[in-house]
C-alpha cells in the first residue's frame, strides 16, 4: 500500500547529514509497515519491538553507548549491524524510555548507522525523557491515508494526477469528476486507517469494513488504560466520543456527557491530542502572518483523527449516506468539514507538526465563522466548506472585506470554478490547500 511518507523515508536514508529519526503518529496508522518497506532497501533490517520483547530492555539499563548496544542487539537477533547496510528499527520505543534516550548517542558516535524509532505514544514519552539533545533527532509525522493515497490503494492511480493538473480554467472532465465524487462518498465511510482500506481493497465489502472499524475503536479505547496514570479511562472515552458530536462547532467541555468538571476533561483532551487521536483547530484573529501569532488557544474546534472512525462513532446512516444528494452529503454531520481539516493535516509537510486555524466572531445577535484560515505564500486565505448557492458565504465575504483579502476558497462538491474573488475547489482536491501553504 503506497504511502507518500515513504518518499520522505528514502530521502532520509540518502541524506549524508541525517540524524536518528522518529516516526510519530497515532496507533495503527501504518508506521511499522512503512519502516519495514524502507527496510527492504537495506541488506539487513534489525527490528526491536519494545512492547513485544521486554527482555531487550535490559540492554539499555547501563551504558547507552551505541557500540556495545549494537553488539548486544546483533547477538540477540542474529542480525549483523553494519553502518550503511543495516537499518536499526526501534518499534514501540515509548515502552523503553532508555532506548529513546539512546538515540542522541547514535547521532554523535555512529552517524553512519541508520536508526529509526516509531511509537504511538511518543508525545507522552518525550515529556518524561530529561534530554534528547537539541538538534540530534529528526521527526516525521504520519496520519491515516489521505484521499490521494486512498485513490492509489483502490487502483485509481491516474486520478490524483488529473486533479493535480486541474484549476478553474481547466476543470476536471465531467466523467472523472463524477467518479471522484463517488469515491469521496466511499472514503467518508471507509476512512484512511490502513487495516480498513486493506479490507475494502480486498473485499469491496462495506459491512466487513465496518467490522474492522469497530475492532479498531475497541482497540483504541482499550489503549486508554495506558494513559490511566494521567487521566481516568472513563474521562478519555467520554471526550473521545464527544469530539465526534461536537465537530463543526467550538468545542465545549460543558457539552461532554460526563460527571466530571472542566479540568479533568481538559486533561483528557490534551492526552488525546498528544496521542494523535484528535487535532485542535484553533481560533485566529488572522490580521497578519504568522497565523499563530494571533491565535487564541482558549477557543478551538476538535477533529477526530480519521473520518472513518468519526462516522462510525457518529452512527452514520450508511444507506442514506450512499444515496444522499451532494448538498445533503456536504452538510451532513460535519463530515465534509472534518474531511477538509484532515486533508489539511494529512497533506501538510511531514517534517513539521501542522497547525490548523479557523476564525469566528460571536457578538450579541450576530455570528460569523470561517471554517479554516490558511496561508498561501504571503497571503491569508479563508476557506469555507459549503453546499449552498454561491451567494451564501456571508461570513467569508465579511472576513475578506475586513482583512482586505483578494481571495477566498469555497470547498464543495462542485467542479473547479471561479467567480468574483471566490475560487471553488472540489472536496476531492482539498488536500491541495495544504500543499500550497507555507
N, C-alpha and C positions, 0 to 999 in steps of 0.2 A: 504494500500500500504506500503510494508515494506521499511524502511529506515535504513541504518546502524547507523545513528546518534542516533536512539532511544536506542541502546545498551549503548551509552555513557550517555544518559539522565538517564537511570536506574542506572548506576554506580554512577552518581552524587547524585541521590536520596539516595542511600545506604551509601554514604560516610559520616561518622560522622564529618569529618573536612571540610565539604562542605562550600562554600561561596554562596552568591547570584549569580545567573547565568544569563548571557546574551547570547541569541542565535542570531547570526548575519548572515546576508545573503541578497541577492537581493530579491525584491518583488516577491511573488508567487512561491518561491522555496520549500515551504512546511513547514515552521517554525511553523505556527499556528497548522497545522494538527498534527505534531509530538509532540508538547507540550500537545495538547488535548489527544493524545494517552497516554502520560505519566500521565495525569490527571485521566485516567481510573484506575490507580493503587492506587489512593487515595480515601478515603471515600468522600472527598469534593474537588471540584475544584471551585475556585473563579477567574473568568476571567474578567479582566478590559480591554476594548478596548478604548484607549485614543483618537483615531480619531472618533470613533462612538459615544462615550458618553462624550461630553465636560463638562457636569455638574460635573463630578468626579474631574476635575482639581482643583476645589475649595478646596478640602480636602488637597491638597498639597501646598497651598499658605502660610500656617502658619508654625506650628511646623512639622518637619519631623520625629518626634519620632514614631517608628513603632507601639507601643502600641495603642495610640489614633488613628492612621491611620487605623489600623486593626479593631478597634471598629466601626469607621465610615463606612468602606467598608463592613463590615459584616452586619451592619444595612441596608445599602443602597441596597445590593444584596440579603439580607435574607439568607446568607450562613455563617455557623459558621467558624471561623478561629481558628483552634486548631493546635498548633505545633505537627508535626509528622503525622497529619491526614488530613491536608488541603494543597493543592498546590495553592499558590497565583501566578497568571499569569498576568503580565502586558504586554498586546499586544499593538503594535504600540507605544511603550514607548517613541520614539523620539518626539512624538507630545506633550509630557509633560516633559520638562527638569527637573522640580522639582521632578517628580517621579523618573527620572533617578538618581538624586542626593540622593534620599531617600534610594537607595539600600545599600549604605555603612552602614547605621544605622541598617538595618535588620541584617547584619552580626555581628555588635557589640552588639546589645541589644536583638535580638531574633534569636540566631544562630540555634535553633531547628526548626524554621519555614522554609519550602521550598518555596523560592521565585525565580521566573524566569521571565526575561523580554525578549521581542523579538521586532524586528523592521527592516525595510528595509533601513533606512537612518541613522543608528546608528553612522557610522563613522563621519558624519557631526554633529550630535547632541553631540557626545562626545567631539568634539572640543570646544563646547560652554559651557560645564559644567566645572566650575572652578576646582573642585577637586572631584574625585570619591573615593579617598582614596586608596593608593597603597596597594595591597595585600588583598583587601576586596571584590573583584569581580573575578569571573571566566568567561571565554568566550568559546563558541563553534562556529565554523564556518560551515555554511551549504550551499550547492550548489544544482543545479539540479541533478536529478537521474544520477548516474554513469551507465556505461553499465551493470555491475553486478546487480545493483538494477533494471534496465530495464528488464533484463532476468527474475528475480523473478516476476516482475509485470506482464509479459506476460505468466507466467506459466511454464517457463523453469527453475525450481528450481534446477535441478540436474547439469545444465551446469556450473555454477560458480565453483563447486567442481571439476568437470572434468578438467577445465582449471587450477585450483589451483594446482592440482597434476601432471600436465604435465611439461616436461622440454625437452631439446634437445635429451636426451637419451630415453625419453618416450613421444613422441609427441601425440597429440590428435588423436584418431581414426578418420579415414577419414570421415565417415558419420557425426560425431559430428563436425568435422572441417568445413564441407560444411554448416551445419546448422548454425554454429556460424558466418560464413562469410555472409550468407544471413541475419542474424539478425543484424549484424553490418550495412549492407546496409539499413535496415529498420530504425535502430536507427539514422542513418545520417539524415533522412528526418523527423523523429518524434521528436528527441531530448529528453531531460530529464526533461522538465517542467512538473510538476505533472498533471496539467489540460489536457495537450496534451496526456501524456501517458495514463491517465484515459480514454480519448476519444478513443484512439487506442485499449485499452484492452476491452472496452465495445462494440465497433462497428466494429473494424478491417476495418475502412473506412478512407483511407488516405486523401481524399478531406475534410472530416469532421475535421481531424487533422489540415489541413492547415487553415481551417476557425478559429479553436481555436488559432493557432499560430498568425494569422492575428489580432485577437482580443487582444492577449497578447501584440503584438508590438504596437498597438494603445494605449493600457493602459500604457505601459512603456513610450511612447512618451508624452502622456497626463501628466504623472507624472513629466515630466521635468519642468512643471510650478512651482513645489515645490522648485526647485533649482534656480529660476529666480533671487533671490537676489544676487547669486554668479556668475551666468553665464546666458546669454540670451538663451531662449528656442531654438532659431534657431541654435545657435552655438552647443548646445548639440546634436540636431538632426543631424546636418552635420557631427560631429565627430563620433557619434554612427553608422551611416551608412557607413562612410568611413572605420571604423575598419574592417568591413566585406571584403571590396575590397582590403585592404592592408594586409590581412592575408597571412602569409608565407614570408613576407619581412620586412625589417626595417621600422618602422612607420615614415612617414614624414608628417609634418604639411603642407608642400607645396603641397602635393597630396590631401588634403581635398578640396572638391568643396565648397569653402566659400569665401565671400568677405573680411573676417576678416584676420588679421595678425596672427603671430605665438603665441603671448602671450594669446589672448582670446581663441585660440584653445587649448593651453596647459592647461589653467584653466578648460575648458570644459572636456578634457580628464581626468584630475585629479578628477573631480567630478564623472565622470562615473566609475572610478576605485574605489573611496570611496563608491559609491552606490552598488558596487558588479556587475555592468553590463559589466565590462571589466577587463581584467587582463594583466598586463605588463609581458613580458618575457625579462629579462634584459641581456645585454651582459656581460660576464665574461671572463677574461683572463685565468682563470682556471689553474693557476700554483701551486695551493695548496688549502688546506681547511682552513676555510670555503670558499665556492664558492663566497659568498657575499663580502669577503674581497677584491676581485679583480674585482668587478662589476663596470661598467661604466653606471650610471643612465641616461646618455645622449643618449645612444644607446639602443634601445629596439624595440621589436615587440609587438603587442597587439592582444589578443584573445577576441572575444565576449564571454559572459558568458555561452551561450548554443548553441550547434551545430544545433538544430532545428531552433532557431531564426536566426542563421548565414545563413543557407541555404535558409531560406525564404526571407531574405533581399537580398541575392545574386541572387535570381530569378533562382534557380536551375531547369534545365530541368528534371523534375521528371521521365517521361518515359525513357529518355536516361540514367538517373542515375540508374534506376532499372534494366536496361538491359546491363549496361556497363560491360566490361571485368574488371578483377581485377587490371591490370596495370593502365588502364584508371581511375578506381574508386579511387585508392590511389592518383593519381596525380591531380585529378580534383579540381580546385578552392581552393586549400589549405585545403580541408575538413579533410583529414587524419592527417595532421599536427596539425590542430586545435583540432581535436578529441583527439589526443595523449596528447596535452598540457592540455586539460580539464580533461582528465583522471588522469594526474599527480596531478592536483589541487584537484579534487573531491575525490581522494583516499588518499590524504595526511592526517596525523593525525589531527583530527578535533579541537583539543585544540590549535593548532598553525596555524597562518596565513601563507599559503605556499608562498615560493619564488621560482620562476621558471627562469631558465637561459638558454642562448644559447651562441654560440661562432661564431665569424666571423672575417675574415681578408679581408680588402679592400686595395689593392695596385694597382698601375697602371698596367693594363694588366693582373691582376690575382685576382681572388675572391674565397675565400673558406669559407664555412659555415657549422656548425654542428647544426642541428635543436634544440637539447636540450642537456644540460650537467647536469648530476645528480650525486648524491653521493650515493654510496652503501657501507655502513660500513665506512672504511677509504679510499676507492678507489674513484677516479674520473672516471666516465664512460660517454663517448659520445653516443648520441642516434640520429640516422638518420631515418627518415620516408621515405622509398623508395619503388619503384615498379619495378625498372630496374633490370638488371642482377647483379650477385654478385660482379662483378668487378667494378661496377660504384659507388664506395664510396671513391673517391679520397680525399675529404675533411676530412672524418673520419680518413682515414689512415694517412694523413698528421698530423692531430691533435694528433693521438696516438703516432706517431713516435717522434714528437717534445716534447711531455709530458712524454714519456717513459711509456705509459699505456699498461696494459696487456689485456684489454678487451674493446670491443665496442659492441653496440647493434643496430641491424637493425630491425626496425618495418615495417612489410609489411603484405600482405595477405597470405604469406606462413605459413606453419605449423612450429612448433618449430624445430630448427636445429642449427648446429654449424659448422663453417669451419674456419680454422686458429684461429685467436683470435676474430672473429666476431660471436656473437650469434644472431640468428634470433628469434624474438618474434612476434607472430601474433598480428595483430591490436587489436583483441578482448581481448588480455591479457595485453594491455598497462598499465592498472591500477596497475598491479603487480610491475611496475617500481617505483611507489611511495611508495609502502608498504615495499620495501627493502631498501629504502633510509633512511637517518638519518638527 
